Amino acid sequence: MPLDVTDQEVIKSLPRLADVYDAYGVQVNALPVDEIFSLYERTGFLYPDKAARLLPHLGQVKENWRRMLRRGESLLYVLTAGDEKQGRASIAVWRTAPNGWTSQHLVSENNPFASRAVMLSGSAASFLKGVDESHQNWFRPENRFPSRVFGSMVQTIGESFSSVQRHMYFALPRRLALPVQKGIRVVPYSPSHKEALCGIATAARGSVYVTAEELRGDVEFKAVDELYRSVGLRRTRRVWLAYREYKDEPIGAAIAYRGPLGVNFSYIENRCDLLLHPTVPDSDVPAVASSLLKAASSAYQGFELEAIPVITDQIAAAALTQLGAEFLRHYCQGIWLKGGQLRFYRHVDNFYSRLLSRAEKHATQETFVGY
């Protein structure tokens, strides 16, 4: 993306990489895991439905966090700002792909200055490092604050380097006996399928998704799995493609992500992305979805949860319900690529500038009324 005058001014204003967190008053991995989770509880981030699904596995989840944090900023890092008196803010960032990261769990104890600091420092550090190919986050569309911040970022960054897509999150019982479907051929991924995989993923989710998920690179996550293995954990990805019998063009794909349980409190790290080509007739959707999920279920042998988290789109919603999956909620997947990192920084900075300006104006009005 060509740099405009504002981009160049932002670059000049950024501190050196070595000073970036200090410049924003942000600390990295300063809080023990128990304190981080306490912050999530105090801010209401662990709302009842989410807490109920997390609580039975809380001990394992915390241990997974501790293990990942042992690698410094290689697998997971937590940025915090503020203090007990003024209120803290925090954001966690974890490696989801070899060069891709998920930013999540943005919380604040009513301290917008602190939340602005963790957001901007993380974005500035990523830009200055110059090695992160993508970032993404997941948020519920009914959650007003992230929808306002991240839901509007494409307007600033542009469609070439960002996307925000609304998906549906289902829980598919792991022991569900899915029917065998005639006329649909499902094959496990091999390197010869790379172009086919990228083609179906582009048709279903767009080119930004393909780039962020690094589907043209290490599809099975062999390199990133080595990083996770160094702390006794795993990070893998398995893929299956669906074809109509005797046809060579895929009509769907299942991408099964596996990772340390609870890195994300909605278990996004273990999701199965169910992709169907937009041109698949409604009458064929149940067979394609069932065939792909039946194959992908093999990736969840020994999975700690009773249900597989499935992320899909409206095209497959009715079929999943008919198969016995439970719809849990809508989720938006926001993605911004390396080429849009500077514009993302500007977007966040502008949003918080307006927010803080309104807050200061409101405080001034209250002062005048008080007098």
N, C-alpha and C positions, 0 to 999 in steps of 0.2 A: 504494500500500500504506500503510495507516495506521501511524503511528509509535508503537511502544510505549515504555515507560520505558527499556528498554535501548538502543533506537535513539536516543533523545534524549540519553542519556548518551554514546554514541559520538560523536554530532555535536558535543557540547560539548568532547569530548577532541581533536577534530581540529584541527590547526594551520591557519593561514591558507594559502590556495592558494599565495601567493608563497613561503611557507616550507616547503611540504609535503615536498619531497625532502630538504632539509637536516635537517628534524625526524626523519627516519627514517635518516639517514646514507647516503643514496642519491645516486648521481650519474647524470646523464642524458647519454648519448652521449659518455662519457668515454674509451672505448677505441676505438682504430682497428679497422677491420674485420678485419685480420689477427689482432689480439689476441683479438677476439671469437671467431673461428673456432678459434684455438688453445685457448681455454677450452673450446669444445665438444669438441675432440679429447681434451683432458686428462680431462674428466669422463666420457668414454665415450658422450656423447650421439650422436656419429656412429658408431653400431654398424655392423658390416661390410656388411650388406645395404644400409643407407641410404647409407653412404659410397660403395659401389660405384656406385650410381645417380647420386650427386652429382658424383663426381670428374671425369668427362669434361667437365663444364660448370662446374667450380669457378671458373675465371677470370671467366666471364660472370656467375656468381652473385655473386661478390664485387663486381664493378663495379655490378651492380644495387643491391646494398646501399649502396654508396658514394653512388650517385646519389640514392636515397631519403633517406638521412641528410642530404643537403644542404638539405632542406626543414625542418630542425629536428625538431619533433614533429608535422609535418603529414602525413607518410606513414609514417614508421618511426622509432621511438625505442627505445633499449636502456637499461634500468635496471640498474645494477650496485651492489653493496655488498660490504664486506669488503676484504681486501687480500691480497698474496702470502703473508704470514706466517700469517694466520688462515684463509685460503681465501676465494675470491670466489664470489659468486652473481650470476646474471644472468637477466633475462627480456626478450624482445623483443616489441614491440607494433606491429602494422602496420594501416593502414587498408584494410579489405576492402570497405566500402560507404561511401556518403556520410557516414553517422553511425555506422558500425559498425566495430569493431576486433577483430582476432584477437590474443590473447595466446599466446605460444608459446616453445618452447626454454628452459623453466625448468631451469637447471642450477645445481649447487652443489658446491664443493670441500669437502664434509663440513662445511659451516658453516650449520646451520639458522637461526641468528640472521640471517645475511645473506639467505638465501632468504625468510625471513619479512619482512624489511625491504623487499625489492623487490616482493613481492606486495602488502603492505599499502599502501605508498606509491603504487603504481599505482592501486589501488582507491580510495584516499582522493582522489587527484588527479582521477580521473574523476568521483567524486561531487561534489567541490567545483566543478569546471568546469560540471557540469550540462548539458552539450551532447551527450555520448555517449549514443546511444540503445541501444546493445547492445555486449556483448563476447562472444567465444566462444573456445574452445580445442579442440584435437583431441589425443586421447591413446589409446594402445593399451590395451585393457582388461586385458591381462596385465601391464602396467607397474604394479606394486603401489602406488607412491607417488602418482602422479596419480589413480589409480583411487580411492584412499582419500580424497584431498583433494576432487577435483572430482566424482567419481562419486556422492558423498553430498550434494552441495550442494542438491539439490532439496528434501531434507528440511528444510533451514533456510530456503531462499528461498521455496519454494512453487511449485506448478505453473503459476501465472498469470504468473510472471516468470522462469522458468528451465526448462530441460529438459536431459536427458542421454540421447542416443539412440545405440544401437550400429548401425553401418553396416558394409558390406563394401566394400573397396577393390580394384578390378580395374585391370589394365593392358590396354587394348584396342589391338591393333596398328593403327597409323594407316593403313596401306595395305591393311588387310583389306577384301575386297570383300563387303559386307553384302548379303544378298539383298533384292530388292524384294518387298514383302508386299502381297497383295491384301486388300481389305476394311478397310484401315487408312488413314486420311487424316491426314497431318501438315502442319501449317501453321506458318509463322513467326509469332512474336509481333507484335502491333500493339496500340496502346492499347485497342482495343475488346475485347481478350482479358483485360484486367486481372482482372476478377472471376472468369473461368474459371481463370486461372492461380492466383489466391489460393485458389480452391476446391479444385483438385487438390493444391496444396501443403499446404493444411491437412489434407486427408484423408490424405496420405502421410506428412507430417512434423510436423503440429501447428501451432497458431497462434503459438507462440513462435518457431518457425523462420521463419514468414512475416514476422513483425515484425523479427527480427534481420537477415534478408536484404533487408529493405526492398522487398518485392515489391509493395507498394501505392504505392510512390513512383517513383523513377527506375530503372525496370527495366533499362534498357540502360546504366546507369552513365555517362551523358553528363557529369554534373557532376564526378564523381570522376575520370573520365578526363582532364579538363582539368588537374587537380592533377598527375597523373602525367605528362602531356605537358610540364609545365613543367620537368621534369628529363630529358626525352627518352625517357620510358617510356610504357606504355599500361596501362589497366585497363578492360576492357570485359566485357559480359555479353550473351549472345544466348540466346533461348529459342524452343523449338518445342513445340507442343501436338499430341497425338495424339487422334483421334476415330475411333469406328467409322463406317464409311461411312454417310452420311445422318443421323447423330446429332449433336446439338448439345452434349452434355455430354462434356468431355474425360475420357479414361481414362488419360492419362499426360502427362508433360512431360520435356523435356531442357533443363537450364539449364547452358550452357557458360560458365564463368568463364575469363577470360584475364587474365594479369598478368605482371609481371617474373619470369622464370624463377628459381626457387630462393629466393624470399622465404621460403617454407616449405620445409624440407628434404625433405618428402614430396610436394612440388609441389601442395599443396592449393590454391595460388593459381590453378592452371590446371585444376582439377577440372571434371568434367561430372557434375552431379547428375541421376541418372536416377530419376524419380518415377513410380510406377505406383499407380493407385487400388487400395486393398486389396480391392475387390470384383471385380477383373479375374480371370476364370477362368484356372486354370493353363494350359489349352490355348491361350489367347490371348496369354499373356505373351511367348513368343518373337517373335511377329509385332510386337507393340507395341514391345518393346525394340529389335528390329532396325530398325524404321522410324524410331524416334526417334534412335538412334545414327547411322544413315546420314545423317540430316539434320544432326545436330550436328557430324558430322565436318568439315563445311565451315568451322566456326569454328577448326579446327586446321590449316589450310593454312599451311605454313611453320613449324609448331611444331618446336621444337628436339629434342624427344624422339621416339623411334620409336613410343611408345605413348601413348594418351590416358588420363589418370587418371580413372577412373569410380567415383563413389561411389553405391552403391545399397543396397537392403535385401534380406533373405532371399528375398522374393517373386521377384526377378529373377536370383538366383544361378545356378540351373541353366541358364537361358536364355543368360546371358552366357558360361558355360563352353562351351555348345554352339556359340556363335557364334565361339569361338576366343580369348576374353579369358582372361587369367591372373589368378587370385585371388592377391593379395599378402598381405593381412592384414585383420584387423578394426580398425576405428577407432571411438572414441566421440566424438561432437560434443557438447560442453558449451556451453550458451548461458545467459547471464544478462542480463536487460534492465535498462534505466535504473531502473525502479521497484524492482528487486531488488538494486541495487548496494550499498546499505548493509548488507543482510542477507548479501551475499556477503562483504563486509569482516568482518562478525562471524563468519561461518563459518570463514574462513581464520584469523582471530585465535584463535578457540577451538581450532581444530585444532593450530596451532603451540604454543599455551599448554600443551595436553596433551602434545604431543611433547617440548617443552623440560622440562616438569615431570618426565616419565619419565626423560629424559636426566640431569637433575640428581640425581634419586633414585638412579639407577644409579651415578653417579659417587660419591655419598656412601657407598653400600654398598661400593664398591670401596675407598674410603679407609679405612673401618672394617676391612675384611678385611686391608688392607695393614698396619694397625697391629697 
